[in-house]
Amino acid sequence: PDCRASRGHPNTMDVIARSIGGFVPIYDYQTAKEYSELLLNAQVVVSVFGALSWAFGGINMITFGFTLFAIVALEAGSDRLLRMYTIFVTGMWIMDVVWLALWGTHLHKASVPWYNMGLSEPSTTDKFATVPKFLLAMQSITFIIRHLQILLWSKMWDLDFGGAGGPGANDPYHNMEAHPSIPPPAAPVQYAHTPGVGDDAYVPPSSGPGPANPPAAMSPAASPYKPPASGPGPAQ
């Protein structure tokens, strides 16, 4: 089903996204998208390191899969997939809360150092001792990132993910590229000042490639050309 509300009748998710997104001081979709991509890349790295634990690391694999889903949705610009991930990220936040409530205390009390990836002391009887604290650290970072993701994705929902017709449709920078500005008007008519003429007089510009004031014709008296003599010709 389509997650979008009909025009003029916002659904529950629209109201929730507008309420949460109001706390984010971002007002264009492209900026929110750039920050979201940065958080997704950080979440990929954290999930990969958290999945190195041999036990209780399944939540990082789930997070890794949903992160790839979000990256594909952003690259494809699919409005439907973007809205689906916004709902998924809220569900994953609840999953993080449950996981930390169930296993966080036990992992914190583990006697194995954080850099140990599965070795335990032979004398220990704690079944959680083989779980490194490094996993708890990675999951804690993921939980912090999840809060920022909820804020950003709610803001992008409130911005309609750049427009239902395509990503970036509501972005002012995108509109400037899609609809170039009106060309400037033609150059104004030039007014020239001629000596002896009032300043308010209009002198039209010259038309044609020739000079504005052609030279006056040279009088025959001033011409350097001398016609040949009109006497009898040379003898044959």
Salt bridges, closest charged atoms under 4 A:
ASP2 OD2 - ARG4 NH2 3.02
ASP79 OD2 - ARG4 NE 3.45
ASP79 OD2 - ARG83 NE 2.85
ASP96 OD2 - ARG146 NE 2.70
ASP158 OD1 - ARG18 NE 3.69
ASP160 OD1 - ARG83 NH2 2.44
ASP199 OD1 - HIS193 ND1 2.92
